[in-house]
Amino acid sequence: MMAWMNRASLEKTLETRKTHFWSRSRQKFWMKGESSGHTQAVADISFDCDGDTLLIQVEQIGAACHEGYRSCFFRSVHDDGVDFKVTEQQLETPENIYGKKP
Amino acid sequence: MMAWMNRASLEKTLETRKTHFWSRSRQKFWMKGESSGHTQAVADISFDCDGDTLLIQVEQIGAACHEGYRSCFFRSVHDDGVDFKVTEQQLETPENIYGKKP
């Protein structure tokens, strides 16, 4: 998945070892899995050469994606650039994820 | 590595099976490796659930990073959030990469 962090969400992530992000649209922090229970335990945090992107390796509980897939990147582009194929199995329906208590 | 694409750079990438990006600062296309020779042969292109991020799996020739590492993410953050460690070996010096003809 791809999400945004600011300094405080990174600090919170380091402190708790669970990923916390910053929602630009809602202007608030969120812990990944706070409503779905699908948290991410941090294994490693690396940063790129110009220091503006983080790559966080996690142990993912259940589906990272709000569409119920382990990864948000569950669709691959065909060579024609138009069609795509789904490359993962759906673990849960979106309704199940958000009906569930954390 | 993380870089930016627009529609035309994605089309060029699909057409050539080598990654092409869009430089926002220089407002121009670039093919990864065009000056260094460190091209990326595309194996798979997936896109995320809201369709604004691509994850491209490549066969990387040499160093992807302009600092001479295979990956730009060659530094990991320590638990204290201040220190870091280098997790890869440098393959080439930056001077070598850009002294070299494509």
Backbone of each chain as ProteinMPNN parsed JSONL, in Angstrom:
{"seq_chain_A": "MMAWMNRASLEKTLETRKTHFWSRSRQKFWMKGESSGHTQAVADISFDCDGDTLLIQVEQIGAACHEGYRSCFFRSVHDDGVDFKVTEQQLETPENIYGKKP", "coords_chain_A": {"N_chain_A": [[0.835, -1.181, 0.0], [0.294, 2.335, -0.41], [0.792, 5.207, 1.429], [0.541, 8.325, 3.224], [2.888, 9.982, 5.324], [3.74, 12.068, 8.096], [6.12, 13.855, 10.132], [5.282, 13.402, 12.799], [3.631, 11.147, 12.557], [5.451, 9.267, 11.744], [7.117, 9.211, 13.988], [5.322, 8.179, 15.866], [4.919, 5.697, 14.728], [7.476, 4.559, 14.989], [7.637, 4.473, 17.728], [5.537, 2.807, 18.55], [5.795, 0.642, 16.932], [3.851, -0.042, 15.166], [2.221, 0.772, 12.119], [1.48, 4.141, 11.49], [-0.271, 6.706, 9.879], [-0.68, 9.781, 7.971], [-3.539, 11.408, 7.14], [-4.144, 13.233, 4.377], [-6.45, 14.218, 3.239], [-8.331, 14.163, 5.298], [-6.956, 15.464, 7.203], [-5.849, 14.277, 9.513], [-4.348, 11.956, 11.893], [-3.991, 8.456, 11.41], [-4.079, 5.115, 12.597], [-3.012, 2.335, 10.933], [-5.366, -0.144, 10.461], [-6.922, 0.524, 12.597], [-9.716, 0.638, 12.571], [-10.38, -1.686, 11.198], [-8.928, -3.755, 12.28], [-6.833, -4.766, 10.936], [-3.871, -4.542, 11.337], [-0.437, -3.414, 11.035], [2.607, -4.765, 11.764], [5.694, -3.431, 12.313], [8.622, -4.312, 10.614], [10.901, -3.346, 9.354], [12.223, -0.158, 8.51], [13.103, 1.69, 5.834], [14.735, 4.365, 4.05], [14.812, 6.537, 1.218], [17.382, 7.698, -1.13], [17.204, 10.504, -1.427], [15.758, 11.087, 0.739], [12.952, 11.441, 0.974], [11.064, 9.503, 0.79], [9.664, 6.653, 2.319], [10.236, 3.195, 2.833], [8.484, 0.712, 4.132], [8.697, -2.28, 5.729], [6.502, -4.776, 6.683], [4.732, -6.957, 8.973], [1.836, -8.075, 7.911], [-1.384, -8.077, 9.161], [-4.052, -9.86, 8.065], [-5.978, -8.294, 5.503], [-4.453, -5.677, 3.789], [-5.615, -3.921, 2.087], [-8.467, -1.852, 1.528], [-10.271, -2.975, -0.1], [-10.235, -5.6, 0.49], [-8.109, -7.212, -0.161], [-4.852, -8.665, 0.292], [-2.815, -6.966, -0.472], [-2.778, -3.624, -1.775], [-2.038, -3.551, -4.366], [-3.237, -5.353, -6.279], [-3.885, -5.746, -8.867], [-2.675, -6.263, -12.116], [-1.289, -4.653, -14.924], [-2.023, -5.376, -18.303], [-0.019, -6.123, -21.241], [-1.043, -4.559, -23.269], [-1.738, -2.258, -22.065], [-4.276, -1.547, -21.431], [-6.184, -3.542, -20.616], [-6.404, -5.506, -17.574], [-5.296, -7.817, -15.027], [-6.493, -9.56, -12.162], [-4.457, -10.369, -9.505], [-4.395, -11.473, -7.042], [-6.045, -13.266, -4.388], [-9.177, -12.394, -3.043], [-9.434, -11.708, 0.326], [-11.334, -10.927, 2.144], [-14.619, -9.465, 2.094], [-15.216, -5.996, 1.433], [-17.356, -5.083, 3.005], [-17.358, -6.853, 5.165], [-14.914, -6.205, 6.351], [-15.258, -3.629, 7.361], [-17.452, -3.867, 8.879], [-16.575, -5.102, 11.039], [-15.41, -5.126, 14.397], [-12.553, -3.386, 15.743]], "CA_chain_A": [[0.0, 0.0, 0.0], [0.993, 3.604, -0.355], [0.079, 6.19, 2.249], [1.357, 9.477, 3.564], [3.326, 10.173, 6.707], [4.482, 13.269, 8.446], [7.091, 13.553, 11.178], [4.624, 12.868, 13.998], [3.148, 9.779, 12.315], [6.647, 8.407, 11.748], [7.513, 9.054, 15.398], [4.35, 7.268, 16.478], [5.203, 4.374, 14.151], [8.699, 4.062, 15.612], [7.364, 4.286, 19.165], [4.592, 1.697, 18.766], [6.102, -0.426, 15.967], [2.717, -0.251, 14.26], [2.211, 1.894, 11.189], [0.558, 5.27, 11.627], [-0.137, 7.572, 8.711], [-1.316, 11.088, 8.044], [-4.509, 11.561, 6.067], [-4.121, 14.596, 3.851], [-7.822, 14.675, 2.976], [-9.043, 14.383, 6.562], [-6.05, 16.218, 8.081], [-5.684, 13.637, 10.822], [-3.577, 10.722, 11.98], [-4.714, 7.192, 11.549], [-3.294, 3.904, 12.728], [-3.472, 1.311, 10.0], [-6.075, -1.225, 11.15], [-7.619, 0.984, 13.812], [-11.12, 0.231, 12.513], [-10.535, -3.024, 10.601], [-8.123, -4.76, 12.983], [-5.758, -5.219, 10.039], [-2.702, -3.734, 11.674], [0.855, -3.741, 10.422], [3.736, -4.765, 12.699], [6.854, -2.956, 11.551], [9.849, -5.106, 10.65], [12.034, -2.505, 8.94], [11.908, 1.11, 7.844], [14.238, 2.276, 5.128], [14.396, 5.634, 3.396], [15.533, 6.604, -0.051], [18.598, 8.504, -1.198], [16.943, 11.923, -1.201], [15.135, 11.237, 2.054], [11.549, 11.878, 0.98], [10.178, 8.345, 0.664], [9.96, 5.55, 3.225], [9.794, 1.843, 2.455], [8.283, 0.058, 5.427], [8.378, -3.706, 5.629], [5.621, -5.077, 7.815], [3.957, -8.192, 9.041], [0.47, -7.607, 7.684], [-2.497, -8.882, 9.658], [-5.19, -9.859, 7.122], [-5.963, -7.519, 4.267], [-4.034, -4.275, 3.881], [-6.431, -3.099, 1.195], [-9.867, -1.689, 1.929], [-11.101, -3.835, -0.95], [-10.198, -6.956, 1.032], [-6.947, -7.95, -0.644], [-3.673, -8.543, 1.137], [-2.085, -5.793, -0.949], [-3.562, -2.747, -2.652], [-1.541, -3.711, -5.742], [-3.718, -6.695, -6.632], [-4.192, -5.765, -10.293], [-1.531, -6.033, -12.998], [-1.587, -4.125, -16.255], [-1.632, -6.191, -19.459], [0.922, -5.475, -22.158], [-1.726, -3.578, -24.116], [-1.917, -1.025, -21.285], [-5.702, -1.266, -21.254], [-6.741, -4.579, -19.742], [-5.599, -5.867, -16.402], [-5.782, -9.032, -14.364], [-6.411, -9.589, -10.696], [-3.379, -11.321, -9.228], [-4.498, -11.976, -5.661], [-7.379, -13.678, -3.947], [-9.791, -11.503, -2.065], [-9.485, -12.385, 1.629], [-12.588, -10.541, 2.804], [-15.351, -8.425, 1.37], [-15.114, -4.697, 2.107], [-18.412, -4.986, 4.018], [-16.875, -7.588, 6.332], [-13.799, -5.511, 7.003], [-15.635, -2.439, 8.111], [-18.481, -4.238, 9.848], [-15.876, -5.776, 12.127], [-14.805, -4.266, 15.426], [-11.09, -3.481, 15.74]], "C_chain_A": [[0.879, 1.243, 0.0], [0.153, 4.556, 0.485], [1.071, 7.27, 2.665], [1.69, 9.51, 5.05], [3.823, 11.594, 6.871], [5.397, 12.898, 9.618], [6.421, 12.873, 12.375], [4.125, 11.434, 13.764], [4.318, 8.799, 12.236], [7.119, 8.164, 13.174], [6.611, 8.057, 16.118], [4.585, 5.828, 15.99], [6.434, 3.752, 14.797], [8.457, 3.677, 17.076], [6.523, 3.015, 19.401], [4.928, 0.459, 17.939], [4.863, -0.866, 15.19], [2.599, 0.984, 13.373], [1.086, 2.884, 11.507], [0.801, 6.196, 10.442], [-0.814, 8.909, 8.976], [-2.276, 11.205, 6.873], [-4.521, 13.01, 5.621], [-5.53, 15.119, 3.62], [-8.557, 14.994, 4.278], [-8.219, 15.203, 7.557], [-6.013, 15.611, 9.483], [-4.831, 12.373, 10.737], [-4.507, 9.528, 11.905], [-3.719, 6.059, 11.73], [-3.878, 2.903, 11.746], [-4.113, 0.179, 10.798], [-6.876, -0.78, 12.351], [-9.118, 0.644, 13.771], [-11.299, -1.199, 11.999], [-9.869, -4.124, 11.421], [-6.944, -5.248, 12.164], [-4.508, -4.369, 10.209], [-1.45, -4.242, 10.961], [1.955, -3.637, 11.473], [5.005, -4.471, 11.907], [8.063, -3.864, 11.73], [11.062, -4.239, 10.312], [11.521, -1.241, 8.265], [13.164, 1.596, 7.148], [13.781, 3.541, 4.414], [15.291, 5.804, 2.188], [16.617, 7.683, -0.044], [18.346, 9.99, -0.981], [16.02, 12.153, -0.004], [13.696, 11.723, 2.048], [10.557, 10.734, 0.789], [10.632, 7.254, 1.634], [9.469, 4.241, 2.611], [9.706, 1.063, 3.759], [7.898, -1.395, 5.2], [7.627, -4.098, 6.89], [5.178, -6.536, 7.8], [2.501, -7.754, 8.999], [-0.531, -8.578, 8.296], [-3.641, -8.755, 8.648], [-4.949, -8.996, 5.904], [-5.467, -6.101, 4.522], [-5.018, -3.379, 3.131], [-7.878, -3.031, 1.666], [-10.808, -2.475, 1.022], [-10.973, -5.312, -0.565], [-9.071, -7.835, 0.527], [-5.763, -7.701, 0.291], [-2.897, -7.264, 0.808], [-3.033, -4.923, -1.76], [-3.195, -2.951, -4.126], [-1.941, -5.083, -6.272], [-4.122, -6.798, -8.1], [-2.952, -5.433, -11.109], [-2.014, -5.58, -14.362], [-1.159, -5.136, -17.323], [-0.692, -5.393, -20.348], [0.26, -4.394, -22.999], [-1.976, -2.255, -23.373], [-3.369, -0.684, -21.025], [-6.322, -2.276, -20.284], [-5.843, -4.798, -18.526], [-6.087, -7.215, -15.895], [-5.599, -8.9, -12.863], [-5.457, -10.708, -10.31], [-3.414, -11.879, -7.805], [-5.91, -12.47, -5.408], [-7.9, -12.676, -2.935], [-9.946, -12.268, -0.749], [-10.805, -12.133, 2.347], [-13.33, -9.574, 1.9], [-15.179, -7.111, 2.136], [-16.16, -4.552, 3.223], [-17.976, -5.687, 5.309], [-15.814, -6.824, 7.103], [-14.313, -4.402, 7.895], [-16.858, -2.642, 8.994], [-17.858, -4.739, 11.139], [-15.32, -4.771, 13.135], [-13.28, -4.436, 15.407], [-10.563, -4.505, 16.752]], "O_chain_A": [[2.054, 1.195, 0.365], [-1.052, 4.69, 0.273], [2.28, 7.135, 2.476], [0.891, 9.122, 5.902], [4.266, 12.235, 5.917], [5.43, 11.741, 10.038], [6.935, 11.885, 12.899], [4.189, 10.601, 14.668], [4.185, 7.636, 12.617], [7.48, 7.043, 13.53], [7.078, 7.207, 16.876], [4.461, 4.873, 16.756], [6.441, 2.562, 15.115], [9.0, 2.694, 17.58], [6.778, 2.256, 20.336], [4.42, -0.631, 18.201], [4.844, -1.957, 14.619], [2.845, 2.105, 13.819], [-0.064, 2.518, 11.751], [1.944, 6.438, 10.055], [-1.42, 9.142, 10.022], [-1.854, 11.108, 5.721], [-4.866, 13.906, 6.391], [-5.789, 16.312, 3.781], [-9.307, 15.967, 4.356], [-8.713, 15.588, 8.616], [-6.127, 16.31, 10.49], [-4.626, 11.806, 9.664], [-5.672, 9.602, 12.296], [-2.659, 6.037, 11.105], [-5.084, 2.657, 11.73], [-3.491, -0.389, 11.696], [-7.45, -1.61, 13.056], [-9.723, 0.39, 14.813], [-12.285, -1.852, 12.341], [-10.208, -5.298, 11.273], [-6.142, -6.052, 12.641], [-4.144, -3.582, 9.334], [-1.42, -5.327, 10.381], [2.21, -2.559, 12.01], [5.34, -5.176, 10.954], [8.476, -4.151, 12.854], [12.123, -4.386, 10.918], [10.521, -1.259, 7.547], [14.171, 1.881, 7.795], [12.587, 3.754, 4.205], [16.401, 5.273, 2.145], [16.749, 8.46, 0.901], [19.191, 10.675, -0.405], [15.56, 13.27, 0.234], [13.255, 12.353, 3.009], [9.356, 10.963, 0.643], [11.823, 6.969, 1.756], [8.426, 4.194, 1.958], [10.717, 0.789, 4.405], [6.892, -1.692, 4.555], [8.049, -3.8, 8.007], [5.239, -7.232, 6.786], [2.0, -7.138, 9.939], [-0.522, -9.768, 7.979], [-4.139, -7.655, 8.409], [-3.852, -8.973, 5.346], [-6.005, -5.4, 5.38], [-5.225, -2.223, 3.498], [-8.44, -4.019, 2.139], [-11.99, -2.629, 1.327], [-11.545, -6.176, -1.229], [-9.064, -9.046, 0.75], [-5.684, -6.681, 0.976], [-2.394, -6.578, 1.697], [-3.982, -5.425, -2.363], [-3.951, -2.568, -5.019], [-1.088, -5.878, -6.666], [-4.644, -7.827, -8.528], [-2.262, -4.451, -10.837], [-3.019, -6.066, -14.879], [-0.061, -5.688, -17.253], [-0.578, -4.173, -20.234], [0.909, -3.428, -23.399], [-2.375, -1.261, -23.978], [-3.664, 0.366, -20.454], [-6.907, -1.903, -19.266], [-4.702, -4.341, -18.468], [-7.154, -7.691, -16.283], [-4.69, -8.23, -12.373], [-5.623, -11.852, -10.731], [-2.551, -12.669, -7.42], [-6.845, -12.127, -6.131], [-7.161, -12.179, -2.085], [-10.527, -13.354, -0.723], [-11.323, -12.995, 3.057], [-12.727, -8.938, 1.035], [-15.015, -7.121, 3.356], [-15.876, -3.963, 4.266], [-18.198, -5.177, 6.407], [-15.811, -6.795, 8.333], [-13.872, -4.245, 9.033], [-17.262, -1.755, 9.745], [-18.506, -4.797, 12.185], [-14.826, -3.706, 12.765], [-12.781, -5.515, 15.089], [-9.352, -4.696, 16.864]]}, "seq_chain_B": "MMAWMNRASLEKTLETRKTHFWSRSRQKFWMKGESSGHTQAVADISFDCDGDTLLIQVEQIGAACHEGYRSCFFRSVHDDGVDFKVTEQQLETPENIYGKKP", "coords_chain_B": {"N_chain_B": [[13.321, 2.212, -5.963], [11.735, 5.411, -6.146], [9.771, 7.183, -8.381], [8.288, 9.579, -10.641], [5.531, 9.265, -12.858], [3.764, 10.048, -15.864], [0.91, 9.821, -18.038], [1.974, 9.522, -20.657], [4.599, 8.667, -20.144], [4.127, 6.245, -18.961], [2.917, 4.909, -21.086], [5.066, 4.798, -22.87], [6.749, 3.204, -21.381], [5.308, 0.791, -21.338], [5.359, 0.207, -24.01], [8.069, -0.079, -24.671], [9.017, -1.726, -22.748], [10.898, -0.891, -20.973], [11.646, 1.147, -18.182], [10.307, 4.396, -18.115], [10.215, 7.703, -16.99], [8.742, 10.721, -15.591], [10.114, 13.769, -15.16], [9.421, 16.021, -12.744], [10.706, 18.308, -11.892], [12.38, 19.018, -14.007], [10.604, 18.986, -16.018], [10.478, 17.043, -18.068], [10.685, 13.939, -19.979], [12.353, 10.99, -18.938], [14.373, 8.173, -19.61], [15.004, 5.561, -17.508], [18.319, 4.975, -16.76], [19.324, 6.084, -19.042], [21.551, 7.763, -19.176], [23.358, 6.474, -17.504], [23.375, 3.806, -18.186], [22.165, 1.998, -16.588], [19.635, 0.436, -16.889], [16.137, -0.565, -16.581], [14.447, -3.492, -16.962], [11.166, -4.257, -17.547], [9.186, -6.377, -15.604], [6.696, -6.691, -14.395], [3.761, -4.717, -13.996], [1.854, -3.316, -11.6], [-1.091, -1.804, -10.174], [-2.528, 0.354, -7.7], [-5.404, 0.197, -5.442], [-6.882, 2.597, -5.592], [-5.921, 3.57, -7.902], [-3.795, 5.402, -8.31], [-1.144, 4.933, -7.924], [1.693, 3.189, -9.038], [3.22, -0.011, -8.986], [6.118, -1.233, -9.977], [7.731, -4.012, -11.09], [10.99, -4.936, -11.755], [13.809, -6.04, -13.754], [16.771, -5.149, -12.688], [19.467, -3.512, -14.086], [22.627, -3.265, -12.856], [23.177, -0.512, -10.667], [20.368, 0.99, -9.287], [20.242, 3.335, -7.946], [21.381, 6.719, -7.832], [23.422, 7.081, -6.139], [24.908, 4.864, -6.327], [24.043, 2.45, -5.332], [22.229, -0.655, -5.388], [19.521, -0.332, -4.805], [17.539, 2.553, -4.031], [16.785, 2.602, -1.447], [18.702, 2.121, 0.668], [19.324, 2.561, 3.225], [18.481, 1.948, 6.576], [16.278, 2.898, 9.181], [17.129, 3.249, 12.572], [15.78, 1.976, 15.696], [15.628, 4.139, 17.396], [14.978, 6.212, 15.827], [16.691, 8.108, 14.964], [19.41, 7.444, 14.372], [20.846, 5.514, 11.663], [21.366, 2.61, 9.576], [23.476, 1.449, 6.94], [22.401, -0.777, 4.547], [23.076, -2.068, 2.276], [25.582, -3.0, -0.157], [27.742, -0.717, -1.741], [27.718, -0.509, -5.188], [28.921, 0.913, -7.188], [30.797, 3.971, -7.51], [29.277, 7.206, -7.421], [30.574, 8.904, -9.224], [31.704, 7.153, -11.076], [29.38, 6.107, -12.243], [28.245, 8.226, -13.647], [30.269, 9.052, -15.203], [30.333, 7.22, -17.093], [29.515, 6.027, -20.324], [26.245, 5.651, -21.795]], "CA_chain_B": [[13.33, 3.647, -6.211], [10.437, 6.041, -6.369], [9.841, 8.258, -9.374], [6.979, 10.0, -11.118], [5.126, 8.958, -14.222], [2.493, 10.546, -16.369], [0.34, 8.858, -18.99], [2.881, 9.274, -21.782], [5.758, 7.881, -19.709], [3.637, 4.871, -18.772], [2.748, 4.339, -22.428], [6.423, 4.525, -23.378], [7.243, 2.063, -20.594], [4.618, -0.406, -21.818], [5.767, -0.015, -25.403], [9.484, -0.477, -24.763], [9.317, -2.604, -21.606], [11.921, -0.28, -20.11], [10.966, 2.209, -17.434], [10.431, 5.818, -18.469], [9.56, 8.51, -15.967], [8.518, 12.121, -15.891], [10.769, 14.619, -14.179], [8.605, 17.191, -12.431], [11.553, 19.503, -11.768], [12.904, 19.394, -15.319], [9.48, 18.943, -16.972], [10.789, 16.24, -19.255], [10.762, 12.495, -19.838], [13.666, 10.35, -18.927], [14.416, 6.719, -19.512], [15.923, 5.135, -16.453], [19.538, 4.389, -17.314], [19.699, 6.668, -20.344], [22.935, 8.247, -19.123], [24.212, 5.573, -16.71], [23.318, 2.43, -18.689], [21.506, 1.161, -15.586], [18.224, 0.372, -17.287], [15.232, -1.475, -15.871], [13.557, -4.277, -17.828], [9.919, -4.409, -16.803], [8.618, -7.72, -15.458], [5.268, -6.584, -14.067], [3.279, -3.414, -13.551], [0.551, -3.378, -10.932], [-1.558, -0.48, -9.728], [-3.217, 0.19, -6.42], [-6.869, 0.154, -5.45], [-7.456, 3.861, -6.051], [-5.411, 3.834, -9.243], [-2.891, 6.545, -8.444], [0.235, 4.52, -7.66], [2.126, 1.984, -9.746], [4.329, -0.799, -8.436], [6.729, -1.84, -11.165], [8.797, -4.967, -10.794], [11.952, -4.851, -12.857], [15.143, -6.61, -13.67], [17.609, -3.953, -12.608], [20.871, -3.604, -14.506], [23.513, -2.475, -11.989], [22.674, 0.288, -9.554], [19.228, 1.876, -9.569], [20.401, 4.6, -7.228], [22.456, 7.589, -8.319], [24.547, 6.997, -5.206], [25.676, 3.664, -6.661], [23.495, 1.25, -4.692], [21.22, -1.36, -6.195], [18.241, 0.282, -4.486], [17.654, 3.839, -3.336], [16.404, 2.397, -0.044], [19.833, 1.363, 1.192], [19.53, 2.938, 4.63], [17.359, 1.623, 7.467], [16.17, 3.704, 10.394], [17.226, 2.559, 13.861], [14.595, 2.111, 16.554], [15.595, 5.458, 18.048], [14.466, 7.183, 14.86], [17.713, 9.123, 14.676], [20.499, 6.788, 13.652], [20.454, 4.583, 10.603], [22.485, 1.796, 9.088], [23.502, 1.155, 5.506], [22.055, -2.202, 4.469], [23.518, -2.633, 0.997], [26.93, -2.639, -0.577], [27.781, 0.212, -2.871], [28.208, -1.225, -6.372], [29.764, 1.833, -7.958], [30.768, 5.338, -6.994], [28.489, 8.092, -8.29], [31.443, 9.434, -10.289], [31.788, 6.108, -12.097], [28.11, 5.933, -12.938], [27.937, 9.296, -14.587], [31.367, 9.179, -16.15], [30.177, 6.117, -18.035], [28.584, 6.235, -21.448], [25.085, 4.765, -21.72]], "C_chain_B": [[11.896, 4.147, -6.355], [10.634, 7.145, -7.386], [8.437, 8.505, -9.903], [6.754, 9.605, -12.569], [3.922, 9.803, -14.585], [2.01, 9.544, -17.426], [1.332, 8.511, -20.101], [4.098, 8.439, -21.352], [5.353, 6.432, -19.431], [3.461, 4.181, -20.129], [4.102, 3.94, -23.025], [7.01, 3.308, -22.659], [6.612, 0.76, -21.08], [5.111, -0.797, -23.213], [7.183, -0.597, -25.484], [9.872, -1.533, -23.736], [10.548, -2.144, -20.837], [11.286, 0.921, -19.427], [11.348, 3.595, -17.945], [9.66, 6.605, -17.421], [9.366, 9.933, -16.463], [9.188, 12.935, -14.789], [9.935, 15.871, -13.944], [9.458, 18.45, -12.352], [12.045, 19.972, -13.138], [11.818, 19.428, -16.39], [9.865, 18.228, -18.257], [10.782, 14.752, -18.935], [12.196, 12.071, -19.627], [13.49, 8.845, -18.891], [15.42, 6.396, -18.433], [17.134, 4.473, -17.1], [20.009, 5.031, -18.603], [21.113, 7.249, -20.332], [23.872, 7.27, -18.416], [24.329, 4.178, -17.32], [22.577, 1.485, -17.74], [19.995, 1.109, -15.822], [17.445, -0.637, -16.436], [14.328, -2.166, -16.882], [12.314, -4.638, -17.023], [9.449, -5.865, -16.787], [7.111, -7.641, -15.218], [4.946, -5.162, -13.619], [1.927, -3.617, -12.878], [0.185, -1.982, -10.451], [-2.45, -0.662, -8.515], [-4.717, 0.45, -6.544], [-7.495, 1.466, -5.898], [-6.774, 4.389, -7.318], [-4.513, 5.046, -9.382], [-1.438, 6.213, -8.133], [0.519, 3.24, -8.426], [3.246, 1.309, -8.967], [4.908, -1.571, -9.607], [7.858, -2.769, -10.733], [9.698, -5.052, -12.008], [13.136, -5.774, -12.648], [16.095, -5.431, -13.769], [19.009, -4.262, -13.111], [21.686, -2.693, -13.587], [22.769, -1.741, -10.897], [21.48, 1.129, -9.993], [19.489, 3.265, -9.022], [21.582, 5.408, -7.758], [23.631, 7.638, -7.345], [25.306, 5.666, -5.352], [25.215, 2.389, -5.97], [22.429, 0.639, -5.597], [19.845, -0.719, -6.029], [18.493, 1.649, -3.868], [17.395, 3.697, -1.84], [17.484, 1.593, 0.677], [20.169, 1.735, 2.632], [18.277, 2.632, 5.445], [17.439, 2.469, 8.727], [16.329, 2.805, 11.618], [15.955, 2.811, 14.67], [14.491, 3.5, 17.181], [15.089, 6.556, 17.097], [15.481, 8.242, 14.473], [18.838, 8.495, 13.843], [19.941, 5.909, 12.525], [21.637, 3.689, 10.291], [22.345, 1.572, 7.589], [23.371, -0.355, 5.348], [22.47, -2.849, 3.143], [24.976, -2.265, 0.764], [26.842, -1.683, -1.752], [28.41, -0.522, -4.061], [29.185, -0.384, -7.174], [29.785, 3.174, -7.241], [29.916, 6.185, -7.943], [29.313, 8.635, -9.461], [31.556, 8.43, -11.435], [30.527, 6.017, -12.921], [27.939, 6.984, -14.015], [29.104, 9.696, -15.478], [31.179, 8.224, -17.325], [29.187, 6.466, -19.146], [27.419, 5.249, -21.357], [25.276, 3.481, -22.552]], "O_chain_B": [[10.978, 3.382, -6.649], [11.558, 7.95, -7.268], [7.516, 7.732, -9.64], [7.672, 9.615, -13.388], [3.156, 10.221, -13.717], [2.662, 8.527, -17.661], [1.505, 7.341, -20.441], [4.57, 7.597, -22.116], [6.14, 5.508, -19.64], [3.815, 3.013, -20.291], [4.243, 2.866, -23.611], [7.688, 2.484, -23.273], [7.297, -0.253, -21.218], [5.255, -1.976, -23.535], [7.447, -1.501, -26.277], [10.927, -2.157, -23.844], [11.169, -2.934, -20.126], [10.48, 1.63, -20.029], [12.515, 3.914, -18.171], [8.568, 6.204, -17.017], [9.757, 10.298, -17.572], [8.851, 12.79, -13.614], [9.766, 16.688, -14.849], [8.998, 19.537, -12.703], [12.121, 21.172, -13.4], [12.064, 19.842, -17.523], [9.627, 18.711, -19.364], [10.863, 14.354, -17.773], [13.131, 12.725, -20.09], [12.591, 8.315, -18.238], [16.546, 6.893, -18.441], [16.998, 3.534, -17.885], [20.986, 4.579, -19.2], [21.8, 7.233, -21.354], [25.067, 7.247, -18.709], [25.268, 3.444, -17.014], [22.384, 0.311, -18.055], [19.203, 1.661, -15.059], [18.013, -1.435, -15.69], [13.542, -1.517, -17.573], [12.403, -5.245, -15.956], [9.332, -6.5, -17.835], [6.345, -8.43, -15.771], [5.745, -4.5, -12.956], [0.967, -4.043, -13.52], [1.037, -1.1, -10.336], [-3.056, -1.718, -8.331], [-5.22, 0.86, -7.59], [-8.551, 1.449, -6.53], [-7.025, 5.516, -7.745], [-4.462, 5.661, -10.448], [-0.593, 7.107, -8.082], [-0.303, 2.324, -8.46], [4.1, 1.967, -8.373], [4.259, -2.459, -10.16], [8.817, -2.345, -10.088], [9.237, -5.216, -13.137], [13.426, -6.221, -11.539], [16.204, -4.795, -14.818], [19.663, -5.177, -12.611], [21.457, -1.484, -13.548], [21.848, -2.277, -10.281], [21.57, 1.89, -10.957], [19.013, 4.257, -9.574], [22.635, 4.862, -8.086], [24.697, 8.162, -7.668], [26.231, 5.384, -4.589], [25.902, 1.368, -6.012], [21.824, 1.307, -6.436], [19.097, -0.58, -6.996], [19.535, 1.878, -3.253], [17.749, 4.58, -1.059], [17.217, 0.523, 1.226], [21.171, 1.283, 3.185], [17.166, 3.0, 5.066], [18.518, 2.721, 9.264], [15.734, 1.73, 11.689], [15.172, 3.716, 14.379], [13.392, 3.978, 17.462], [14.812, 7.679, 17.519], [15.16, 9.172, 13.732], [19.163, 8.967, 12.754], [18.747, 5.615, 12.459], [22.767, 3.971, 10.69], [21.239, 1.514, 7.051], [24.133, -1.118, 5.941], [22.237, -4.038, 2.926], [25.524, -1.357, 1.39], [25.992, -1.819, -2.632], [29.5, -1.083, -3.949], [30.141, -0.893, -7.758], [28.888, 3.476, -6.454], [29.85, 5.9, -9.138], [28.792, 8.803, -10.564], [31.511, 8.801, -12.608], [30.58, 5.869, -14.142], [27.544, 6.686, -15.142], [28.978, 10.537, -16.368], [31.773, 8.389, -18.391], [28.165, 7.113, -18.917], [27.598, 4.126, -20.886], [24.385, 2.632, -22.59]]}, "name": "protein", "num_of_chains": 2, "seq": "MMAWMNRASLEKTLETRKTHFWSRSRQKFWMKGESSGHTQAVADISFDCDGDTLLIQVEQIGAACHEGYRSCFFRSVHDDGVDFKVTEQQLETPENIYGKKPMMAWMNRASLEKTLETRKTHFWSRSRQKFWMKGESSGHTQAVADISFDCDGDTLLIQVEQIGAACHEGYRSCFFRSVHDDGVDFKVTEQQLETPENIYGKKP"}
